[in-house]
Amino acid sequence: MNLVFCGTPAFAVPTLEKLVDAGFPVRLVVTKPDRPRGRGMEVESSPVKQKAVQLGIPVSQPEKIKNNDGFRDELISFIPDAIIVVGYGRIIPQWMIDLPPMGNINLHASLLPKYRGAAPIQWAIASGESMTGVTTMRIDAGLDTGDILLQKEVPIEADDTALTLGPKLASVGADLMINTLRSLQAGTLQPRPQDHANATLAPILNKEDGRINFHRSADDIYNRLRGFQPWPGAFTTFRKKNLNVWRAKPAPRTVAESELLVEDDNLLVGCGQSSSLALIELQPEGKKRMSAHDFIQGYRPQNGEHLGR
């Protein structure tokens, strides 16, 4: 079975590794072009490219794929039986969908049809789910709408963030992809259509998703804080300057919405539905992260002051 692998982020690396370890011939890895990143804007390769180079697999990095005759010819030359897609970050064009006889097989980080889209891990946590999972599916022309091949549930722990849950899903998903390919080879796997009526979306995140709305309940804010790590995080304002909230947890107190309550080394803020949030680790504008104790000692917040105003 000749395979072409399309992927970019760290989430895709375990699947690529497992494919090679399981003896599947990955003839080509397709990933996004190298980009400048970080404060120094140094050009970096994607995690998938770095792994492909280590494994000695040829790499292709087209800027575009939809109307790219050179890339199309390159892909055809490898005569792929299937194209494996994990977090590639580009819409797969119809010519590519039609190319391999076994189709384009995608690993998606949710239990489809829930959380279709670019940020399924983040939105599952932010929405307060206690269970998520991974799905292998055949890509079609829609947004994560193709037929389901296999699925595996993964619990979301109470303290999971997108940073801790992602690697768990990546590992389970890698095994699921191997099982999917072996079952397809054996002819024992029957694809099943998604129930589109139960579909939910997980759109790409933007900066404003991280702005704390104190009309929400403390549980809701806490879930969003966990889900939106490392970006856009959770932020508000204090004395008209930006304030990032890195760690917090719901507290059993009733405090007026957005109002601060200082009790010894504890700093609470009121939230919707008569709830409150204990702020544990904060980062004022232009400062390093600090504990609630250090924030209280340095900024002397007063009872009745507000966040977000």
FINU-10497 format. One record per residue (C-alpha): residue number from 1; residue in one letter; chain; x, y negated, z negated. Coordinates in nm, 3 decimals. Layout:
residues N
(NUM "a" "A" (X Y Z))
...
This chain:
residues 309
(1 "m" "A" (0.000 0.000 0.000))
(2 "n" "A" (0.174 -0.317 0.118))
(3 "l" "A" (0.092 -0.610 -0.109))
(4 "v" "A" (0.132 -0.986 -0.087))
(5 "f" "A" (0.112 -1.164 -0.423))
(6 "c" "A" (-0.015 -1.522 -0.454))
(7 "g" "A" (0.032 -1.692 -0.789))
(8 "t" "A" (0.189 -1.990 -0.961))
(9 "p" "A" (0.157 -2.019 -1.344))
(10 "a" "A" (0.297 -1.813 -1.631))
(11 "f" "A" (-0.044 -1.645 -1.658))
(12 "a" "A" (0.026 -1.466 -1.327))
(13 "v" "A" (0.372 -1.334 -1.418))
(14 "p" "A" (0.263 -1.022 -1.616))
(15 "t" "A" (0.053 -0.903 -1.320))
(16 "l" "A" (0.346 -0.941 -1.081))
(17 "e" "A" (0.573 -0.754 -1.322))
(18 "k" "A" (0.321 -0.474 -1.373))
(19 "l" "A" (0.269 -0.430 -0.999))
(20 "v" "A" (0.642 -0.382 -0.948))
(21 "d" "A" (0.680 -0.156 -1.253))
(22 "a" "A" (0.390 0.059 -1.131))
(23 "g" "A" (0.561 0.111 -0.797))
(24 "f" "A" (0.339 -0.104 -0.578))
(25 "p" "A" (0.546 -0.255 -0.295))
(26 "v" "A" (0.511 -0.632 -0.322))
(27 "r" "A" (0.652 -0.747 0.011))
(28 "l" "A" (0.607 -1.123 -0.038))
(29 "v" "A" (0.529 -1.370 -0.315))
(30 "v" "A" (0.343 -1.689 -0.223))
(31 "t" "A" (0.354 -1.974 -0.472))
(32 "k" "A" (0.323 -2.351 -0.483))
(33 "p" "A" (0.622 -2.563 -0.374))
(34 "d" "A" (0.879 -2.671 -0.631))
(35 "r" "A" (0.777 -2.993 -0.805))
(36 "p" "A" (0.948 -3.253 -1.026))
(37 "r" "A" (0.834 -3.206 -1.386))
(38 "g" "A" (0.902 -3.337 -1.732))
(39 "r" "A" (1.042 -3.669 -1.848))
(40 "g" "A" (1.353 -3.628 -1.635))
(41 "m" "A" (1.139 -3.539 -1.331))
(42 "e" "A" (1.377 -3.256 -1.246))
(43 "v" "A" (1.260 -3.025 -0.969))
(44 "e" "A" (1.136 -2.695 -1.113))
(45 "s" "A" (1.021 -2.371 -0.958))
(46 "s" "A" (0.693 -2.215 -1.069))
(47 "p" "A" (0.709 -1.933 -1.326))
(48 "v" "A" (0.599 -1.691 -1.054))
(49 "k" "A" (0.880 -1.797 -0.820))
(50 "q" "A" (1.134 -1.760 -1.099))
(51 "k" "A" (1.013 -1.406 -1.166))
(52 "a" "A" (1.003 -1.317 -0.794))
(53 "v" "A" (1.365 -1.430 -0.754))
(54 "q" "A" (1.464 -1.211 -1.052))
(55 "l" "A" (1.286 -0.917 -0.891))
(56 "g" "A" (1.443 -0.981 -0.551))
(57 "i" "A" (1.111 -1.039 -0.372))
(58 "p" "A" (1.097 -1.285 -0.078))
(59 "v" "A" (0.914 -1.609 -0.163))
(60 "s" "A" (0.705 -1.838 0.057))
(61 "q" "A" (0.601 -2.187 -0.062))
(62 "p" "A" (0.375 -2.349 0.199))
(63 "e" "A" (0.247 -2.701 0.131))
(64 "k" "A" (-0.086 -2.601 0.286))
(65 "i" "A" (-0.234 -2.271 0.392))
(66 "k" "A" (-0.567 -2.339 0.566))
(67 "n" "A" (-0.435 -2.469 0.899))
(68 "n" "A" (-0.079 -2.343 0.889))
(69 "d" "A" (0.003 -2.123 1.189))
(70 "g" "A" (0.357 -2.056 1.069))
(71 "f" "A" (0.241 -1.928 0.732))
(72 "r" "A" (-0.035 -1.727 0.899))
(73 "d" "A" (0.215 -1.556 1.127))
(74 "e" "A" (0.444 -1.490 0.831))
(75 "l" "A" (0.164 -1.322 0.635))
(76 "i" "A" (0.053 -1.113 0.934))
(77 "s" "A" (0.409 -0.990 0.982))
(78 "f" "A" (0.403 -0.821 0.641))
(79 "i" "A" (0.089 -0.620 0.738))
(80 "p" "A" (-0.061 -0.641 0.387))
(81 "d" "A" (-0.318 -0.382 0.280))
(82 "a" "A" (-0.431 -0.623 0.006))
(83 "i" "A" (-0.348 -0.975 -0.111))
(84 "i" "A" (-0.336 -1.016 -0.490))
(85 "v" "A" (-0.430 -1.364 -0.613))
(86 "v" "A" (-0.368 -1.476 -0.972))
(87 "g" "A" (-0.384 -1.847 -1.052))
(88 "y" "A" (-0.241 -1.949 -0.715))
(89 "g" "A" (-0.406 -2.290 -0.731))
(90 "r" "A" (-0.526 -2.314 -0.370))
(91 "i" "A" (-0.854 -2.228 -0.203))
(92 "i" "A" (-0.806 -1.911 0.002))
(93 "p" "A" (-0.911 -1.977 0.364))
(94 "q" "A" (-1.135 -1.740 0.558))
(95 "w" "A" (-0.857 -1.618 0.788))
(96 "m" "A" (-0.666 -1.502 0.481))
(97 "i" "A" (-0.974 -1.339 0.329))
(98 "d" "A" (-1.026 -1.143 0.652))
(99 "l" "A" (-0.661 -1.040 0.700))
(100 "p" "A" (-0.602 -0.737 0.473))
(101 "p" "A" (-0.830 -0.430 0.501))
(102 "m" "A" (-0.870 -0.406 0.121))
(103 "g" "A" (-0.936 -0.779 0.088))
(104 "n" "A" (-0.802 -1.049 -0.141))
(105 "i" "A" (-0.821 -0.926 -0.499))
(106 "n" "A" (-0.832 -1.191 -0.768))
(107 "l" "A" (-0.769 -1.170 -1.143))
(108 "h" "A" (-0.994 -1.423 -1.317))
(109 "a" "A" (-0.966 -1.510 -1.688))
(110 "s" "A" (-1.332 -1.473 -1.783))
(111 "l" "A" (-1.618 -1.226 -1.774))
(112 "l" "A" (-1.771 -1.340 -1.448))
(113 "p" "A" (-2.016 -1.483 -1.366))
(114 "k" "A" (-1.946 -1.687 -1.682))
(115 "y" "A" (-1.685 -1.962 -1.655))
(116 "r" "A" (-1.622 -1.982 -1.285))
(117 "g" "A" (-1.364 -2.244 -1.197))
(118 "a" "A" (-1.019 -2.375 -1.278))
(119 "a" "A" (-1.019 -2.367 -1.661))
(120 "p" "A" (-1.205 -2.056 -1.785))
(121 "i" "A" (-0.983 -1.997 -2.089))
(122 "q" "A" (-1.015 -2.354 -2.212))
(123 "w" "A" (-1.390 -2.380 -2.165))
(124 "a" "A" (-1.465 -2.042 -2.323))
(125 "i" "A" (-1.296 -2.154 -2.645))
(126 "a" "A" (-1.436 -2.507 -2.625))
(127 "s" "A" (-1.786 -2.363 -2.587))
(128 "g" "A" (-1.753 -2.163 -2.908))
(129 "e" "A" (-1.745 -1.817 -2.751))
(130 "s" "A" (-1.633 -1.526 -2.970))
(131 "m" "A" (-1.577 -1.297 -2.671))
(132 "t" "A" (-1.426 -1.347 -2.328))
(133 "g" "A" (-1.226 -1.121 -2.099))
(134 "v" "A" (-1.079 -1.069 -1.755))
(135 "t" "A" (-1.232 -0.973 -1.422))
(136 "t" "A" (-1.089 -0.837 -1.102))
(137 "m" "A" (-1.297 -0.937 -0.801))
(138 "r" "A" (-1.287 -0.957 -0.424))
(139 "i" "A" (-1.250 -1.315 -0.311))
(140 "d" "A" (-1.516 -1.453 -0.078))
(141 "a" "A" (-1.582 -1.803 0.054))
(142 "g" "A" (-1.743 -1.924 -0.272))
(143 "l" "A" (-1.595 -2.044 -0.601))
(144 "d" "A" (-1.530 -1.722 -0.796))
(145 "t" "A" (-1.848 -1.571 -0.651))
(146 "g" "A" (-1.711 -1.248 -0.501))
(147 "d" "A" (-1.806 -0.893 -0.594))
(148 "i" "A" (-1.680 -0.769 -0.931))
(149 "l" "A" (-1.440 -0.474 -0.931))
(150 "l" "A" (-1.347 -0.420 -1.298))
(151 "q" "A" (-1.386 -0.611 -1.625))
(152 "k" "A" (-1.235 -0.591 -1.972))
(153 "e" "A" (-1.354 -0.774 -2.283))
(154 "v" "A" (-1.111 -0.960 -2.510))
(155 "p" "A" (-1.222 -1.113 -2.845))
(156 "i" "A" (-1.154 -1.478 -2.920))
(157 "e" "A" (-1.018 -1.508 -3.274))
(158 "a" "A" (-1.134 -1.793 -3.496))
(159 "d" "A" (-0.794 -1.963 -3.479))
(160 "d" "A" (-0.718 -1.889 -3.113))
(161 "t" "A" (-0.623 -2.178 -2.889))
(162 "a" "A" (-0.582 -2.180 -2.512))
(163 "l" "A" (-0.209 -2.137 -2.578))
(164 "t" "A" (-0.255 -1.817 -2.783))
(165 "l" "A" (-0.544 -1.666 -2.588))
(166 "g" "A" (-0.390 -1.713 -2.243))
(167 "p" "A" (-0.104 -1.463 -2.290))
(168 "k" "A" (-0.344 -1.202 -2.433))
(169 "l" "A" (-0.568 -1.230 -2.129))
(170 "a" "A" (-0.268 -1.223 -1.895))
(171 "s" "A" (-0.145 -0.896 -2.046))
(172 "v" "A" (-0.486 -0.727 -2.040))
(173 "g" "A" (-0.547 -0.860 -1.690))
(174 "a" "A" (-0.220 -0.715 -1.560))
(175 "d" "A" (-0.324 -0.367 -1.671))
(176 "l" "A" (-0.670 -0.422 -1.527))
(177 "m" "A" (-0.521 -0.509 -1.187))
(178 "i" "A" (-0.321 -0.185 -1.182))
(179 "n" "A" (-0.635 0.014 -1.270))
(180 "t" "A" (-0.827 -0.172 -1.000))
(181 "l" "A" (-0.576 -0.093 -0.726))
(182 "r" "A" (-0.544 0.271 -0.826))
(183 "s" "A" (-0.923 0.311 -0.832))
(184 "l" "A" (-0.953 0.145 -0.492))
(185 "q" "A" (-0.688 0.380 -0.355))
(186 "a" "A" (-0.874 0.677 -0.498))
(187 "g" "A" (-1.206 0.556 -0.360))
(188 "t" "A" (-1.369 0.573 -0.704))
(189 "l" "A" (-1.448 0.202 -0.746))
(190 "q" "A" (-1.782 0.058 -0.642))
(191 "p" "A" (-1.783 -0.325 -0.619))
(192 "r" "A" (-2.092 -0.490 -0.764))
(193 "p" "A" (-2.240 -0.830 -0.685))
(194 "q" "A" (-2.240 -1.102 -0.949))
(195 "d" "A" (-2.563 -1.217 -1.110))
(196 "h" "A" (-2.548 -1.574 -0.985))
(197 "a" "A" (-2.842 -1.677 -1.205))
(198 "n" "A" (-2.621 -1.635 -1.513))
(199 "a" "A" (-2.324 -1.825 -1.375))
(200 "t" "A" (-2.156 -2.102 -1.576))
(201 "l" "A" (-1.880 -2.337 -1.467))
(202 "a" "A" (-1.537 -2.412 -1.610))
(203 "p" "A" (-1.432 -2.722 -1.417))
(204 "i" "A" (-1.081 -2.858 -1.407))
(205 "l" "A" (-1.003 -3.060 -1.720))
(206 "n" "A" (-0.956 -3.435 -1.721))
(207 "k" "A" (-0.812 -3.671 -1.980))
(208 "e" "A" (-1.152 -3.783 -2.110))
(209 "d" "A" (-1.245 -3.426 -2.204))
(210 "g" "A" (-1.004 -3.468 -2.494))
(211 "r" "A" (-1.169 -3.781 -2.636))
(212 "i" "A" (-1.341 -3.690 -2.962))
(213 "n" "A" (-1.712 -3.767 -2.976))
(214 "f" "A" (-1.807 -3.784 -3.342))
(215 "h" "A" (-2.173 -3.733 -3.257))
(216 "r" "A" (-2.078 -3.369 -3.200))
(217 "s" "A" (-2.074 -3.128 -3.492))
(218 "a" "A" (-1.746 -3.050 -3.667))
(219 "d" "A" (-1.758 -2.693 -3.530))
(220 "d" "A" (-1.801 -2.825 -3.176))
(221 "i" "A" (-1.512 -3.070 -3.210))
(222 "y" "A" (-1.294 -2.799 -3.364))
(223 "n" "A" (-1.366 -2.562 -3.075))
(224 "r" "A" (-1.284 -2.828 -2.818))
(225 "l" "A" (-0.960 -2.913 -3.000))
(226 "r" "A" (-0.859 -2.544 -2.983))
(227 "g" "A" (-0.966 -2.503 -2.623))
(228 "f" "A" (-0.801 -2.813 -2.483))
(229 "q" "A" (-0.445 -2.726 -2.586))
(230 "p" "A" (-0.192 -2.835 -2.478))
(231 "w" "A" (-0.377 -3.086 -2.256))
(232 "p" "A" (-0.580 -3.303 -2.282))
(233 "g" "A" (-0.577 -3.216 -2.651))
(234 "a" "A" (-0.801 -3.410 -2.891))
(235 "f" "A" (-0.766 -3.782 -2.943))
(236 "t" "A" (-0.945 -4.086 -3.079))
(237 "t" "A" (-0.845 -4.432 -3.202))
(238 "f" "A" (-0.754 -4.567 -3.546))
(239 "r" "A" (-0.734 -4.941 -3.597))
(240 "k" "A" (-0.764 -4.979 -3.219))
(241 "k" "A" (-0.458 -4.765 -3.147))
(242 "n" "A" (-0.449 -4.415 -3.006))
(243 "l" "A" (-0.452 -4.125 -3.252))
(244 "n" "A" (-0.396 -3.764 -3.145))
(245 "v" "A" (-0.542 -3.489 -3.362))
(246 "w" "A" (-0.330 -3.174 -3.335))
(247 "r" "A" (-0.477 -2.965 -3.615))
(248 "a" "A" (-0.806 -2.986 -3.799))
(249 "k" "A" (-1.077 -2.760 -3.940))
(250 "p" "A" (-1.445 -2.797 -4.037))
(251 "a" "A" (-1.496 -2.896 -4.400))
(252 "p" "A" (-1.796 -2.835 -4.631))
(253 "r" "A" (-1.875 -3.202 -4.688))
(254 "t" "A" (-2.127 -3.449 -4.553))
(255 "v" "A" (-1.966 -3.772 -4.430))
(256 "a" "A" (-2.117 -4.040 -4.204))
(257 "e" "A" (-2.025 -4.001 -3.837))
(258 "s" "A" (-1.672 -4.124 -3.751))
(259 "e" "A" (-1.624 -4.246 -4.111))
(260 "l" "A" (-1.309 -4.158 -4.305))
(261 "l" "A" (-1.307 -4.010 -4.655))
(262 "v" "A" (-0.975 -3.989 -4.844))
(263 "e" "A" (-0.955 -3.744 -5.133))
(264 "d" "A" (-0.601 -3.709 -5.274))
(265 "d" "A" (-0.400 -3.556 -4.985))
(266 "n" "A" (-0.712 -3.464 -4.789))
(267 "l" "A" (-0.840 -3.673 -4.501))
(268 "l" "A" (-1.191 -3.607 -4.375))
(269 "v" "A" (-1.388 -3.763 -4.092))
(270 "g" "A" (-1.762 -3.746 -4.053))
(271 "c" "A" (-1.915 -3.565 -3.757))
(272 "g" "A" (-2.261 -3.499 -3.621))
(273 "q" "A" (-2.523 -3.277 -3.782))
(274 "s" "A" (-2.413 -3.389 -4.131))
(275 "s" "A" (-2.076 -3.217 -4.095))
(276 "s" "A" (-1.715 -3.321 -4.141))
(277 "l" "A" (-1.369 -3.233 -4.016))
(278 "a" "A" (-1.056 -3.208 -4.230))
(279 "l" "A" (-0.769 -3.365 -4.038))
(280 "i" "A" (-0.450 -3.164 -4.092))
(281 "e" "A" (-0.192 -3.284 -3.839))
(282 "l" "A" (-0.205 -3.623 -3.667))
(283 "q" "A" (0.005 -3.830 -3.431))
(284 "p" "A" (-0.044 -4.208 -3.434))
(285 "e" "A" (0.045 -4.399 -3.119))
(286 "g" "A" (0.423 -4.422 -3.073))
(287 "k" "A" (0.496 -4.192 -3.370))
(288 "k" "A" (0.583 -3.827 -3.424))
(289 "r" "A" (0.335 -3.569 -3.546))
(290 "m" "A" (0.272 -3.589 -3.919))
(291 "s" "A" (0.071 -3.419 -4.191))
(292 "a" "A" (-0.244 -3.574 -4.335))
(293 "h" "A" (-0.045 -3.642 -4.653))
(294 "d" "A" (0.218 -3.843 -4.463))
(295 "f" "A" (-0.049 -4.024 -4.264))
(296 "i" "A" (-0.228 -4.124 -4.585))
(297 "q" "A" (0.096 -4.241 -4.746))
(298 "g" "A" (0.209 -4.437 -4.441))
(299 "y" "A" (-0.116 -4.592 -4.316))
(300 "r" "A" (-0.325 -4.614 -4.633))
(301 "p" "A" (-0.660 -4.540 -4.462))
(302 "q" "A" (-0.956 -4.663 -4.665))
(303 "n" "A" (-1.280 -4.483 -4.739))
(304 "g" "A" (-1.539 -4.612 -4.495))
(305 "e" "A" (-1.294 -4.697 -4.216))
(306 "h" "A" (-1.391 -4.550 -3.882))
(307 "l" "A" (-1.219 -4.355 -3.607))
(308 "g" "A" (-1.300 -4.422 -3.246))
(309 "r" "A" (-1.388 -4.788 -3.288))
